[in-house]
């Protein structure tokens, strides 16, 4: 009984592995294009954020408020550029995998 259950489980596991969709060059290319589009969008957004914060300085006279304000401005600008270049590097990596998929075939 246990051996029959194991055989049935093994057959199910083998069919699950066979039915898995493999990623092809088209999915690498679409992922790369999507990532580069998001890179361009976030780059423009990051530039707009940094220009906004450079034009609108804090107007409070308190030193603590100015320190907190400049820290938050730096944090927001840094995170926006981090997201920007993360998408850029992901797009570049997917583009490299796309080109590489033509040279090395899976057996």
C-alpha positions, 0 to 999 in steps of 0.5 A: 500500500505504501509503495503504491502511494509512493509510486503515485506520488513520484508520477505526480511529481514527475508530471509537475516538473514536465508541465512547468513552463520554461522561460524563453527569450521572449519573456526575457526581452519583454521583462527587459523592455518593461524594466527599461520603461520603468527605469525611464519613468522613475528617472524622470520622477527622481529628477523632478523630486530632486528639483522640487526639493532644491527649489523649496527649501524649509522656511522654519528657523528652528535648527532641529526642524531644518535638520529633520527636513534635510534628512527626509529630503535626502532620504526621499531623493536617495530612495527614488534614485535607488529604485531608478537604478535598480530597474536599470540594472534589472533591465540590463541583466535581463537583456544580457540573459536574452542575448545569452539565451541564443548562444547556450541551448538547454538540453 
